[in-house]
Amino acid sequence: MADIRFDGKVAIVTGAGGGLGRQHALELARRGAKVVVNDLGGSVDGSGGGSEAAHKVVEEIKALGGEAIANGSSVTDDAGVARMVKDAMDHWGRIDILVANAGILRDKSFAKMELSDFQVVVDVHLMGSVKPAKAVWEIMREQNYGRIVVTTSSTGLYGNFGQTNYGAAKLGLVGFMNSLKLEGQKNNIHVNAISPVAATRMTENLGMPAQVLEQLKPEYVTPGVVFLCSEDAPTGAVLTAGAGAFALSRIVETEGVYLGHEATVEKVRDNWEKITDAAGQQAYLNGGEQTAKFFRKMQGG
């Protein structure tokens, strides 16, 4: 089969001044995409800022013979996001791909966490993906083409101590994707999520041995992200990736059991084994499929 190329396509990659975002931007550019390299340039906790990192990645792309521009907007700032999109449209007249990668950490146990630390992480990860997606949505609809990749996490999918804020934001992105994929279908806009495991600034305090970190380079995640940006991409997938391994994460629901309108707390307790039996469990495309199952169960099916 032919190589995947992005000639004539324009991509915006947020948080692309280093780590995962830098690798995504470089690989898209190697394959022909014109890239807006967005990065606020702040520290891991979101403080500070400056677009020097984004300019360095632009220079790397140009050295490869590609086209790129730098943008230092915060993904939480409405005016900054609008400027980022305007920069892309002014330079190239279209936007085909959005990789929402920007993020920060404010890790603490829930007991010790200030609500301000919860709010800012949700703002950057969740709203910092929603705002760029909203800004490119009408452009992609008019083109009848678009690829959006949001960045979730195993913390959102499965949990991690000290990251209630991060986990809430990251699973929120899966909920966002699940509905947006449906709204984008008629205009050939595919929306997917990547759940990466990689050694970046955001993981350097975990104390992993150097030989482990060597196996978790960001570039080992990027092939999955770039595939999700391609014309061949699925829609509504949560792709997990790390160390060159790739898997699909799915929310599944058991077949369950019908207890009737006279169900009691005790009946739920006594039927717990049947309720949680994994045999026949399914991943639904939309909420209506779950509702249809409940009606089927009610009718004895």
ZAMARGU-4260 file (C-alpha; in steps of 0.2 Angstrom, whole numbers, plus 5000, padded with zeros to 4 digits):
<rodrens>
0) 5000/5000/5000 | 5005/5018/4997 | 5013/5028/5011 | 5002/5040/5021 | 5005/5058/5015
5) 4998/5075/5019 | 5003/5085/5004 | 4991/5100/5003 | 4985/5097/5020 | 4986/5110/5035
10) 4988/5104/5053 | 4988/5113/5069 | 4997/5105/5084 | 4995/5112/5101 | 5008/5111/5114
15) 5020/5107/5100 | 5036/5115/5107 | 5043/5099/5115 | 5039/5081/5119 | 5024/5073/5111
20) 5018/5088/5102 | 5035/5091/5094 | 5036/5074/5087 | 5018/5074/5080 | 5022/5091/5071
25) 5039/5085/5064 | 5031/5069/5057 | 5016/5077/5050 | 5028/5090/5041 | 5039/5075/5035
30) 5024/5068/5026 | 5020/5084/5018 | 5008/5094/5030 | 5010/5112/5033 | 5010/5115/5051
35) 5005/5128/5064 | 5017/5124/5079 | 5007/5131/5094 | 5016/5132/5111 | 5014/5144/5125
40) 5031/5139/5131 | 5026/5138/5150 | 5033/5126/5163 | 5024/5110/5167 | 5012/5118/5179
45) 5007/5131/5166 | 5017/5146/5174 | 5027/5157/5163 | 5027/5157/5144 | 5035/5162/5128
50) 5035/5155/5110 | 5053/5152/5109 | 5051/5133/5109 | 5038/5134/5095 | 5050/5144/5084
55) 5063/5131/5087 | 5052/5117/5080 | 5047/5128/5066 | 5066/5129/5061 | 5067/5111/5063
60) 5053/5108/5051 | 5060/5121/5038 | 5077/5112/5039 | 5068/5096/5034 | 5061/5106/5019
65) 5044/5108/5026 | 5033/5123/5029 | 5028/5129/5047 | 5023/5144/5057 | 5025/5147/5076
70) 5010/5152/5087 | 5012/5156/5105 | 4994/5157/5110 | 4987/5149/5126 | 4974/5136/5121
75) 4963/5143/5135 | 4962/5161/5128 | 4948/5164/5116 | 4957/5178/5107 | 4973/5168/5106
80) 4964/5153/5099 | 4956/5164/5086 | 4973/5171/5081 | 4980/5154/5079 | 4966/5149/5067
85) 4968/5165/5058 | 4986/5163/5056 | 4983/5146/5048 | 4970/5153/5036 | 4980/5168/5032
90) 4995/5158/5027 | 4987/5143/5019 | 4968/5145/5017 | 4962/5129/5025 | 4964/5118/5041
95) 4963/5099/5039 | 4970/5093/5055 | 4969/5098/5073 | 4980/5088/5086 | 4975/5095/5103
100) 4990/5090/5114 | 4993/5105/5125 | 4993/5101/5144 | 4999/5105/5161 | 5000/5095/5178
105) 4995/5101/5196 | 4997/5084/5205 | 4991/5083/5223 | 4980/5071/5233 | 4962/5077/5233
110) 4963/5081/5251 | 4977/5093/5248 | 4972/5100/5231 | 4966/5118/5230 | 4950/5120/5219
115) 4960/5132/5208 | 4973/5118/5204 | 4958/5107/5199 | 4950/5121/5188 | 4966/5126/5179
120) 4970/5108/5174 | 4952/5106/5167 | 4953/5123/5158 | 4969/5118/5149 | 4966/5100/5145
125) 4947/5100/5142 | 4943/5117/5137 | 4960/5119/5129 | 4954/5106/5117 | 4936/5111/5115
130) 4941/5129/5111 | 4952/5125/5096 | 4940/5112/5090 | 4926/5124/5090 | 4937/5137/5081
135) 4941/5125/5067 | 4924/5116/5066 | 4915/5127/5053 | 4931/5127/5042 | 4931/5108/5042
140) 4912/5107/5039 | 4913/5119/5024 | 4928/5109/5017 | 4918/5092/5021 | 4935/5086/5028
145) 4943/5086/5045 | 4953/5076/5057 | 4953/5080/5075 | 4964/5071/5088 | 4962/5074/5107
150) 4974/5068/5120 | 4967/5058/5134 | 4976/5048/5147 | 4977/5031/5156 | 4973/5042/5172
155) 4956/5047/5164 | 4953/5029/5158 | 4958/5020/5173 | 4964/5032/5187 | 4980/5037/5196
160) 4983/5043/5213 | 4985/5061/5215 | 4978/5066/5198 | 4959/5068/5201 | 4960/5085/5191
165) 4970/5077/5177 | 4959/5062/5176 | 4943/5071/5176 | 4949/5082/5162 | 4956/5068/5152
170) 4940/5057/5153 | 4930/5072/5149 | 4939/5073/5133 | 4933/5055/5129 | 4915/5061/5132
175) 4918/5076/5121 | 4925/5065/5107 | 4910/5052/5108 | 4897/5065/5104 | 4908/5076/5092
180) 4912/5060/5081 | 4893/5059/5078 | 4891/5077/5074 | 4905/5076/5061 | 4900/5061/5052
185) 4890/5069/5038 | 4905/5081/5034 | 4919/5068/5034 | 4926/5075/5050 | 4934/5061/5060
190) 4937/5063/5079 | 4948/5052/5089 | 4958/5051/5105 | 4976/5046/5109 | 4981/5039/5126
195) 5000/5040/5126 | 5013/5033/5138 | 5029/5043/5135 | 5044/5050/5144 | 5042/5069/5143
200) 5043/5084/5155 | 5026/5079/5162 | 5033/5062/5168 | 5051/5066/5172 | 5047/5067/5191
205) 5041/5049/5192 | 5058/5042/5195 | 5058/5029/5181 | 5075/5021/5177 | 5085/5028/5162
210) 5083/5012/5153 | 5064/5012/5155 | 5063/5030/5149 | 5073/5026/5134 | 5059/5014/5129
215) 5046/5027/5131 | 5052/5040/5119 | 5038/5052/5112 | 5042/5047/5094 | 5036/5029/5098
220) 5018/5036/5101 | 5018/5048/5085 | 5014/5034/5072 | 4997/5031/5080 | 4993/5050/5081
225) 4998/5053/5063 | 4987/5038/5057 | 4973/5046/5066 | 4976/5062/5056 | 4975/5053/5040
230) 4962/5050/5027 | 4961/5032/5033 | 4958/5036/5051 | 4943/5028/5060 | 4932/5039/5070
235) 4928/5038/5089 | 4943/5027/5093 | 4953/5029/5109 | 4970/5023/5104 | 4983/5019/5118
240) 5001/5019/5113 | 5018/5018/5121 | 5035/5010/5118 | 5030/5005/5100 | 5014/4996/5107
245) 4997/5000/5101 | 4980/4995/5108 | 4961/5001/5107 | 4953/5006/5124 | 4934/5004/5124
250) 4920/5008/5136 | 4910/4992/5137 | 4893/4988/5145 | 4887/4971/5151 | 4871/4963/5144
255) 4864/4964/5162 | 4848/4958/5169 | 4830/4964/5169 | 4823/4966/5187 | 4807/4974/5183
260) 4799/4990/5189 | 4797/4982/5206 | 4816/4980/5208 | 4823/4983/5225 | 4840/4986/5233
265) 4841/4968/5238 | 4837/4962/5221 | 4851/4972/5214 | 4863/4965/5227 | 4857/4947/5224
270) 4859/4949/5205 | 4876/4957/5205 | 4884/4943/5198 | 4872/4943/5183 | 4873/4962/5181
275) 4892/4961/5180 | 4894/4946/5169 | 4906/4950/5155 | 4898/4938/5143 | 4891/4947/5128
280) 4897/4964/5134 | 4897/4978/5120 | 4904/4994/5116 | 4890/5006/5109 | 4892/5019/5095
285) 4880/5030/5104 | 4868/5032/5119 | 4853/5027/5109 | 4860/5009/5107 | 4861/5007/5126
290) 4843/5014/5128 | 4837/5001/5114 | 4845/4987/5125 | 4835/4993/5140 | 4819/4992/5130
295) 4823/4975/5123 | 4827/4969/5141 | 4810/4976/5147 | 4801/4966/5133 | 4810/4950/5138
300) 4824/4950/5125
</rodrens>
